[in-house]
Amino acid sequence: MTARALLLLAACGVASCNGLVDTAMTDASTASPANGAMWGTDAHLSPSRPDVVLRYADHPRGFAELRLPAGEGPFPLAVIFHGGCFKYGVADQAYMAPLATRWQGQGIATLNVDYREVGDGGGWPGSFADWSTAARLIDEVAARYPVERGRVTLVGHSAGALPALWLAADQGPDGPLGRRPALGARAAIVLDGPADLGMESGAFDALCQFSAVAPFLGEQGTKQVAAIAPRPQLDEVLFVQARLPAPPPAALAEIRAQGAVVEVRENPQASHFAVITPGDPVYLANEPAMLKVLTSE
């Protein structure tokens, strides 16, 4: 075990490493589903090994990879949710690891979350249950590692836009988990994902090239999509779009009505993965805007 690993384990103490957070130094490849596709996101930067793999549930995908920058901190934290069109077997957390590694090298702690999708226990409400439970890791991480709890940004690529915005919103009784208070976070970054799944279901299905939204929402889709309309309680929301157009004005107005400053950056000629691939010219053109959100206080 490396000296860095020993320091991380010492931060929580052996006795306190049992329970919700399992800080055993697990090889991420053994915790990841079999597909593990990078989708070219590692073309210019290979992912670093996570400092710690944290478990939030006992199913195979109930884990998140924590990467910590060098130095003493405290560091801002990016909580990253992968895409995959809500369908098991398309993607997992692995393809977001190069982006997590890039930000780690720029002084940002990253928590790269895997979760269940349609086909392995996810959908409504399974995916939401995973997102909500995984979010509890944020407080655990902030208590045990040099992470600043007040500078948390929720980041979602593609389908991952939904947890990045949903977690930061109060939920009423019609929500997938019933009443639930908003998660405390400062900002969100959406990377080529929808702001409102109901308004953008057609565009999102076209991006996926199959019906993704209806299987995810289930039989009462109209009622359910209304329950998860975007009302995040955040200071800032940044959209960096590529294949998907700018979110509908009504969706952006709903987000702004909650008090957030919203910025939309469009990259209409870019691929769906260029905006998350470190070293790609499209990513580099948008990186300063991302870093501004990630590092703001």
Contacts in CASP RR format, 6 or more apart in sequence:
PFRMAT RR
TARGET T0000
AUTHOR 0000-0000-0000
METHOD contacts of the structure
MODEL  1
MTARALLLLAACGVASCNGLVDTAMTDASTASPANGAMWGTDAHLSPSRP
DVVLRYADHPRGFAELRLPAGEGPFPLAVIFHGGCFKYGVADQAYMAPLA
TRWQGQGIATLNVDYREVGDGGGWPGSFADWSTAARLIDEVAARYPVERG
RVTLVGHSAGALPALWLAADQGPDGPLGRRPALGARAAIVLDGPADLGME
SGAFDALCQFSAVAPFLGEQGTKQVAAIAPRPQLDEVLFVQARLPAPPPA
ALAEIRAQGAVVEVRENPQASHFAVITPGDPVYLANEPAMLKVLTSE
1 25 0 8 1.000
4 51 0 8 1.000
5 25 0 8 1.000
5 51 0 8 1.000
8 23 0 8 1.000
8 25 0 8 1.000
8 51 0 8 1.000
8 52 0 8 1.000
8 68 0 8 1.000
8 145 0 8 1.000
9 17 0 8 1.000
9 23 0 8 1.000
9 25 0 8 1.000
11 144 0 8 1.000
11 145 0 8 1.000
12 21 0 8 1.000
12 23 0 8 1.000
12 144 0 8 1.000
16 144 0 8 1.000
17 23 0 8 1.000
17 24 0 8 1.000
20 55 0 8 1.000
20 56 0 8 1.000
20 136 0 8 1.000
20 137 0 8 1.000
20 140 0 8 1.000
21 54 0 8 1.000
21 55 0 8 1.000
21 56 0 8 1.000
21 137 0 8 1.000
21 140 0 8 1.000
21 141 0 8 1.000
21 144 0 8 1.000
22 53 0 8 1.000
22 54 0 8 1.000
22 55 0 8 1.000
23 52 0 8 1.000
23 54 0 8 1.000
23 144 0 8 1.000
24 53 0 8 1.000
25 52 0 8 1.000
25 53 0 8 1.000
26 53 0 8 1.000
26 63 0 8 1.000
27 49 0 8 1.000
27 53 0 8 1.000
28 49 0 8 1.000
28 50 0 8 1.000
28 53 0 8 1.000
28 65 0 8 1.000
28 94 0 8 1.000
28 97 0 8 1.000
31 53 0 8 1.000
31 60 0 8 1.000
31 63 0 8 1.000
31 114 0 8 1.000
32 92 0 8 1.000
32 93 0 8 1.000
32 94 0 8 1.000
32 114 0 8 1.000
33 60 0 8 1.000
33 61 0 8 1.000
33 88 0 8 1.000
33 89 0 8 1.000
33 92 0 8 1.000
33 114 0 8 1.000
33 120 0 8 1.000
35 89 0 8 1.000
35 90 0 8 1.000
35 91 0 8 1.000
35 92 0 8 1.000
36 91 0 8 1.000
36 92 0 8 1.000
36 94 0 8 1.000
36 95 0 8 1.000
37 91 0 8 1.000
37 92 0 8 1.000
37 94 0 8 1.000
37 95 0 8 1.000
38 94 0 8 1.000
38 95 0 8 1.000
38 97 0 8 1.000
38 98 0 8 1.000
39 91 0 8 1.000
39 95 0 8 1.000
39 273 0 8 1.000
40 95 0 8 1.000
40 273 0 8 1.000
40 277 0 8 1.000
41 95 0 8 1.000
41 96 0 8 1.000
41 97 0 8 1.000
41 98 0 8 1.000
41 99 0 8 1.000
41 273 0 8 1.000
41 276 0 8 1.000
41 277 0 8 1.000
41 278 0 8 1.000
42 95 0 8 1.000
42 97 0 8 1.000
42 98 0 8 1.000
43 277 0 8 1.000
43 279 0 8 1.000
43 280 0 8 1.000
44 98 0 8 1.000
44 277 0 8 1.000
44 278 0 8 1.000
44 279 0 8 1.000
44 280 0 8 1.000
45 98 0 8 1.000
45 101 0 8 1.000
45 102 0 8 1.000
45 278 0 8 1.000
45 279 0 8 1.000
46 98 0 8 1.000
46 101 0 8 1.000
47 94 0 8 1.000
47 97 0 8 1.000
47 98 0 8 1.000
47 100 0 8 1.000
47 101 0 8 1.000
48 67 0 8 1.000
48 97 0 8 1.000
48 101 0 8 1.000
48 104 0 8 1.000
50 65 0 8 1.000
50 66 0 8 1.000
50 67 0 8 1.000
50 112 0 8 1.000
51 66 0 8 1.000
51 67 0 8 1.000
51 68 0 8 1.000
52 65 0 8 1.000
52 66 0 8 1.000
53 63 0 8 1.000
53 64 0 8 1.000
53 65 0 8 1.000
53 66 0 8 1.000
54 63 0 8 1.000
54 64 0 8 1.000
54 65 0 8 1.000
54 66 0 8 1.000
54 111 0 8 1.000
54 137 0 8 1.000
54 140 0 8 1.000
54 141 0 8 1.000
55 62 0 8 1.000
55 63 0 8 1.000
56 62 0 8 1.000
56 63 0 8 1.000
56 64 0 8 1.000
56 130 0 8 1.000
56 133 0 8 1.000
56 134 0 8 1.000
56 136 0 8 1.000
56 137 0 8 1.000
57 130 0 8 1.000
57 133 0 8 1.000
57 134 0 8 1.000
59 116 0 8 1.000
59 121 0 8 1.000
61 92 0 8 1.000
61 114 0 8 1.000
61 115 0 8 1.000
61 116 0 8 1.000
61 120 0 8 1.000
61 130 0 8 1.000
62 114 0 8 1.000
62 115 0 8 1.000
62 116 0 8 1.000
62 130 0 8 1.000
62 134 0 8 1.000
63 114 0 8 1.000
64 93 0 8 1.000
64 111 0 8 1.000
64 112 0 8 1.000
64 113 0 8 1.000
64 114 0 8 1.000
64 134 0 8 1.000
64 137 0 8 1.000
65 93 0 8 1.000
65 97 0 8 1.000
65 100 0 8 1.000
65 110 0 8 1.000
65 111 0 8 1.000
65 112 0 8 1.000
66 109 0 8 1.000
66 110 0 8 1.000
66 111 0 8 1.000
66 141 0 8 1.000
66 145 0 8 1.000
67 100 0 8 1.000
67 101 0 8 1.000
67 104 0 8 1.000
67 109 0 8 1.000
67 110 0 8 1.000
67 112 0 8 1.000
68 75 0 8 1.000
68 104 0 8 1.000
68 109 0 8 1.000
68 145 0 8 1.000
68 146 0 8 1.000
68 147 0 8 1.000
69 75 0 8 1.000
69 104 0 8 1.000
69 105 0 8 1.000
69 106 0 8 1.000
69 107 0 8 1.000
69 108 0 8 1.000
69 109 0 8 1.000
70 105 0 8 1.000
70 107 0 8 1.000
71 146 0 8 1.000
72 146 0 8 1.000
73 146 0 8 1.000
73 148 0 8 1.000
74 146 0 8 1.000
74 147 0 8 1.000
74 148 0 8 1.000
75 107 0 8 1.000
75 108 0 8 1.000
75 109 0 8 1.000
75 146 0 8 1.000
75 147 0 8 1.000
75 148 0 8 1.000
76 107 0 8 1.000
76 108 0 8 1.000
76 109 0 8 1.000
76 147 0 8 1.000
76 148 0 8 1.000
76 151 0 8 1.000
76 152 0 8 1.000
76 153 0 8 1.000
76 294 0 8 1.000
76 295 0 8 1.000
77 108 0 8 1.000
77 109 0 8 1.000
77 110 0 8 1.000
77 111 0 8 1.000
77 138 0 8 1.000
77 141 0 8 1.000
77 142 0 8 1.000
77 147 0 8 1.000
77 148 0 8 1.000
77 149 0 8 1.000
77 151 0 8 1.000
77 152 0 8 1.000
77 153 0 8 1.000
78 100 0 8 1.000
78 103 0 8 1.000
78 108 0 8 1.000
78 109 0 8 1.000
78 110 0 8 1.000
78 111 0 8 1.000
78 153 0 8 1.000
78 155 0 8 1.000
78 189 0 8 1.000
78 294 0 8 1.000
79 110 0 8 1.000
79 111 0 8 1.000
79 113 0 8 1.000
79 135 0 8 1.000
79 138 0 8 1.000
79 152 0 8 1.000
79 153 0 8 1.000
79 154 0 8 1.000
79 155 0 8 1.000
79 185 0 8 1.000
80 93 0 8 1.000
80 96 0 8 1.000
80 99 0 8 1.000
80 100 0 8 1.000
80 110 0 8 1.000
80 111 0 8 1.000
80 112 0 8 1.000
80 113 0 8 1.000
80 155 0 8 1.000
80 156 0 8 1.000
80 157 0 8 1.000
81 113 0 8 1.000
81 115 0 8 1.000
81 131 0 8 1.000
81 154 0 8 1.000
81 155 0 8 1.000
81 156 0 8 1.000
81 157 0 8 1.000
81 160 0 8 1.000
81 161 0 8 1.000
81 162 0 8 1.000
81 163 0 8 1.000
81 164 0 8 1.000
82 91 0 8 1.000
82 92 0 8 1.000
82 93 0 8 1.000
82 95 0 8 1.000
82 96 0 8 1.000
82 112 0 8 1.000
82 113 0 8 1.000
82 114 0 8 1.000
82 156 0 8 1.000
82 157 0 8 1.000
82 158 0 8 1.000
82 159 0 8 1.000
82 160 0 8 1.000
83 90 0 8 1.000
83 91 0 8 1.000
83 156 0 8 1.000
83 157 0 8 1.000
83 158 0 8 1.000
83 159 0 8 1.000
83 160 0 8 1.000
84 90 0 8 1.000
84 91 0 8 1.000
84 117 0 8 1.000
84 158 0 8 1.000
84 159 0 8 1.000
84 208 0 8 1.000
85 158 0 8 1.000
85 159 0 8 1.000
85 204 0 8 1.000
85 207 0 8 1.000
85 208 0 8 1.000
85 210 0 8 1.000
85 212 0 8 1.000
86 117 0 8 1.000
86 118 0 8 1.000
86 123 0 8 1.000
86 127 0 8 1.000
86 159 0 8 1.000
86 212 0 8 1.000
86 213 0 8 1.000
86 215 0 8 1.000
86 216 0 8 1.000
87 117 0 8 1.000
87 118 0 8 1.000
87 119 0 8 1.000
87 208 0 8 1.000
87 210 0 8 1.000
87 212 0 8 1.000
87 215 0 8 1.000
88 116 0 8 1.000
88 117 0 8 1.000
88 118 0 8 1.000
88 119 0 8 1.000
88 120 0 8 1.000
88 121 0 8 1.000
88 122 0 8 1.000
89 117 0 8 1.000
90 117 0 8 1.000
92 114 0 8 1.000
93 112 0 8 1.000
93 113 0 8 1.000
93 114 0 8 1.000
95 273 0 8 1.000
96 112 0 8 1.000
96 157 0 8 1.000
96 276 0 8 1.000
97 112 0 8 1.000
98 276 0 8 1.000
98 277 0 8 1.000
98 278 0 8 1.000
99 276 0 8 1.000
99 277 0 8 1.000
99 278 0 8 1.000
100 110 0 8 1.000
100 112 0 8 1.000
101 110 0 8 1.000
101 278 0 8 1.000
102 278 0 8 1.000
103 110 0 8 1.000
103 294 0 8 1.000
104 110 0 8 1.000
106 291 0 8 1.000
108 291 0 8 1.000
108 294 0 8 1.000
108 295 0 8 1.000
109 141 0 8 1.000
109 145 0 8 1.000
109 146 0 8 1.000
109 147 0 8 1.000
111 137 0 8 1.000
111 138 0 8 1.000
111 141 0 8 1.000
113 131 0 8 1.000
113 134 0 8 1.000
113 163 0 8 1.000
115 122 0 8 1.000
115 127 0 8 1.000
115 130 0 8 1.000
115 131 0 8 1.000
115 134 0 8 1.000
115 163 0 8 1.000
116 122 0 8 1.000
116 123 0 8 1.000
116 126 0 8 1.000
116 127 0 8 1.000
116 130 0 8 1.000
117 123 0 8 1.000
117 127 0 8 1.000
117 216 0 8 1.000
118 215 0 8 1.000
118 216 0 8 1.000
122 130 0 8 1.000
123 215 0 8 1.000
123 216 0 8 1.000
123 217 0 8 1.000
123 218 0 8 1.000
124 176 0 8 1.000
124 216 0 8 1.000
124 217 0 8 1.000
124 218 0 8 1.000
124 224 0 8 1.000
125 176 0 8 1.000
125 177 0 8 1.000
126 176 0 8 1.000
127 163 0 8 1.000
127 216 0 8 1.000
128 163 0 8 1.000
128 166 0 8 1.000
128 175 0 8 1.000
128 176 0 8 1.000
128 177 0 8 1.000
129 176 0 8 1.000
129 177 0 8 1.000
131 163 0 8 1.000
131 166 0 8 1.000
131 167 0 8 1.000
132 167 0 8 1.000
132 177 0 8 1.000
132 180 0 8 1.000
135 167 0 8 1.000
135 183 0 8 1.000
138 149 0 8 1.000
138 152 0 8 1.000
138 183 0 8 1.000
139 149 0 8 1.000
141 147 0 8 1.000
142 148 0 8 1.000
142 149 0 8 1.000
150 186 0 8 1.000
150 297 0 8 1.000
151 186 0 8 1.000
151 295 0 8 1.000
151 296 0 8 1.000
151 297 0 8 1.000
152 184 0 8 1.000
152 185 0 8 1.000
152 186 0 8 1.000
152 187 0 8 1.000
153 185 0 8 1.000
153 186 0 8 1.000
153 187 0 8 1.000
153 188 0 8 1.000
153 189 0 8 1.000
153 293 0 8 1.000
153 294 0 8 1.000
154 163 0 8 1.000
154 164 0 8 1.000
154 165 0 8 1.000
154 167 0 8 1.000
154 168 0 8 1.000
154 183 0 8 1.000
154 185 0 8 1.000
154 187 0 8 1.000
154 188 0 8 1.000
154 189 0 8 1.000
155 164 0 8 1.000
155 188 0 8 1.000
155 189 0 8 1.000
155 191 0 8 1.000
156 163 0 8 1.000
156 164 0 8 1.000
156 188 0 8 1.000
156 189 0 8 1.000
156 190 0 8 1.000
156 191 0 8 1.000
156 193 0 8 1.000
157 191 0 8 1.000
157 192 0 8 1.000
157 193 0 8 1.000
157 275 0 8 1.000
157 276 0 8 1.000
158 191 0 8 1.000
158 192 0 8 1.000
158 193 0 8 1.000
158 207 0 8 1.000
158 272 0 8 1.000
159 193 0 8 1.000
159 204 0 8 1.000
159 212 0 8 1.000
160 193 0 8 1.000
161 190 0 8 1.000
161 191 0 8 1.000
161 193 0 8 1.000
161 194 0 8 1.000
161 195 0 8 1.000
162 194 0 8 1.000
162 197 0 8 1.000
162 228 0 8 1.000
164 188 0 8 1.000
164 189 0 8 1.000
164 190 0 8 1.000
165 188 0 8 1.000
165 190 0 8 1.000
165 195 0 8 1.000
165 230 0 8 1.000
165 232 0 8 1.000
165 237 0 8 1.000
165 255 0 8 1.000
166 228 0 8 1.000
166 230 0 8 1.000
166 232 0 8 1.000
167 182 0 8 1.000
167 183 0 8 1.000
167 185 0 8 1.000
167 232 0 8 1.000
168 182 0 8 1.000
168 183 0 8 1.000
168 184 0 8 1.000
168 185 0 8 1.000
168 188 0 8 1.000
168 232 0 8 1.000
168 233 0 8 1.000
168 234 0 8 1.000
169 182 0 8 1.000
169 228 0 8 1.000
169 230 0 8 1.000
169 231 0 8 1.000
169 232 0 8 1.000
169 233 0 8 1.000
169 258 0 8 1.000
170 180 0 8 1.000
170 181 0 8 1.000
170 182 0 8 1.000
170 231 0 8 1.000
170 233 0 8 1.000
171 177 0 8 1.000
171 178 0 8 1.000
171 179 0 8 1.000
171 180 0 8 1.000
171 181 0 8 1.000
171 227 0 8 1.000
171 228 0 8 1.000
172 178 0 8 1.000
172 179 0 8 1.000
172 180 0 8 1.000
172 227 0 8 1.000
173 179 0 8 1.000
174 223 0 8 1.000
174 224 0 8 1.000
174 226 0 8 1.000
174 227 0 8 1.000
175 224 0 8 1.000
175 227 0 8 1.000
175 228 0 8 1.000
176 224 0 8 1.000
176 227 0 8 1.000
176 228 0 8 1.000
182 232 0 8 1.000
182 233 0 8 1.000
184 233 0 8 1.000
185 234 0 8 1.000
186 234 0 8 1.000
186 235 0 8 1.000
186 236 0 8 1.000
186 296 0 8 1.000
187 234 0 8 1.000
187 235 0 8 1.000
187 236 0 8 1.000
187 237 0 8 1.000
187 238 0 8 1.000
187 293 0 8 1.000
187 294 0 8 1.000
187 296 0 8 1.000
188 232 0 8 1.000
188 234 0 8 1.000
188 236 0 8 1.000
188 237 0 8 1.000
188 238 0 8 1.000
189 237 0 8 1.000
189 238 0 8 1.000
189 240 0 8 1.000
189 290 0 8 1.000
189 293 0 8 1.000
189 294 0 8 1.000
190 237 0 8 1.000
190 238 0 8 1.000
190 239 0 8 1.000
190 240 0 8 1.000
191 240 0 8 1.000
191 275 0 8 1.000
191 276 0 8 1.000
192 240 0 8 1.000
192 241 0 8 1.000
192 242 0 8 1.000
192 243 0 8 1.000
192 244 0 8 1.000
192 272 0 8 1.000
192 275 0 8 1.000
192 276 0 8 1.000
193 204 0 8 1.000
193 239 0 8 1.000
193 241 0 8 1.000
193 244 0 8 1.000
194 200 0 8 1.000
194 201 0 8 1.000
194 203 0 8 1.000
194 204 0 8 1.000
194 244 0 8 1.000
194 247 0 8 1.000
195 230 0 8 1.000
195 239 0 8 1.000
195 247 0 8 1.000
195 248 0 8 1.000
195 251 0 8 1.000
195 252 0 8 1.000
195 255 0 8 1.000
196 229 0 8 1.000
196 230 0 8 1.000
196 247 0 8 1.000
196 248 0 8 1.000
196 250 0 8 1.000
196 251 0 8 1.000
196 254 0 8 1.000
197 204 0 8 1.000
197 213 0 8 1.000
197 217 0 8 1.000
197 225 0 8 1.000
197 228 0 8 1.000
198 213 0 8 1.000
198 225 0 8 1.000
198 229 0 8 1.000
199 247 0 8 1.000
199 248 0 8 1.000
199 250 0 8 1.000
199 251 0 8 1.000
200 244 0 8 1.000
200 247 0 8 1.000
200 248 0 8 1.000
200 251 0 8 1.000
201 213 0 8 1.000
201 214 0 8 1.000
201 225 0 8 1.000
202 213 0 8 1.000
203 244 0 8 1.000
203 245 0 8 1.000
204 212 0 8 1.000
204 213 0 8 1.000
204 244 0 8 1.000
205 211 0 8 1.000
205 212 0 8 1.000
205 213 0 8 1.000
207 243 0 8 1.000
207 244 0 8 1.000
207 272 0 8 1.000
213 225 0 8 1.000
214 221 0 8 1.000
217 224 0 8 1.000
217 225 0 8 1.000
218 224 0 8 1.000
229 254 0 8 1.000
230 251 0 8 1.000
230 254 0 8 1.000
230 255 0 8 1.000
231 254 0 8 1.000
231 255 0 8 1.000
231 257 0 8 1.000
231 258 0 8 1.000
232 255 0 8 1.000
232 258 0 8 1.000
232 260 0 8 1.000
233 258 0 8 1.000
233 259 0 8 1.000
234 258 0 8 1.000
234 259 0 8 1.000
234 260 0 8 1.000
235 259 0 8 1.000
235 260 0 8 1.000
235 261 0 8 1.000
235 296 0 8 1.000
236 260 0 8 1.000
236 261 0 8 1.000
236 262 0 8 1.000
236 263 0 8 1.000
236 293 0 8 1.000
236 296 0 8 1.000
237 255 0 8 1.000
237 260 0 8 1.000
237 261 0 8 1.000
237 262 0 8 1.000
237 263 0 8 1.000
238 262 0 8 1.000
238 263 0 8 1.000
238 265 0 8 1.000
238 289 0 8 1.000
238 290 0 8 1.000
238 293 0 8 1.000
239 246 0 8 1.000
239 247 0 8 1.000
239 262 0 8 1.000
239 263 0 8 1.000
239 264 0 8 1.000
239 265 0 8 1.000
240 265 0 8 1.000
240 267 0 8 1.000
240 275 0 8 1.000
240 286 0 8 1.000
240 289 0 8 1.000
240 290 0 8 1.000
241 247 0 8 1.000
241 264 0 8 1.000
241 265 0 8 1.000
241 266 0 8 1.000
241 267 0 8 1.000
241 268 0 8 1.000
241 275 0 8 1.000
242 267 0 8 1.000
242 268 0 8 1.000
242 270 0 8 1.000
242 271 0 8 1.000
242 272 0 8 1.000
242 274 0 8 1.000
242 275 0 8 1.000
242 282 0 8 1.000
243 270 0 8 1.000
243 271 0 8 1.000
243 272 0 8 1.000
245 266 0 8 1.000
245 268 0 8 1.000
246 252 0 8 1.000
246 264 0 8 1.000
246 266 0 8 1.000
247 264 0 8 1.000
252 262 0 8 1.000
252 264 0 8 1.000
255 262 0 8 1.000
256 262 0 8 1.000
263 289 0 8 1.000
265 286 0 8 1.000
265 289 0 8 1.000
267 274 0 8 1.000
267 275 0 8 1.000
267 282 0 8 1.000
267 285 0 8 1.000
267 286 0 8 1.000
270 282 0 8 1.000
271 282 0 8 1.000
274 280 0 8 1.000
274 281 0 8 1.000
274 282 0 8 1.000
274 283 0 8 1.000
275 282 0 8 1.000
275 283 0 8 1.000
275 286 0 8 1.000
276 283 0 8 1.000
277 283 0 8 1.000
END
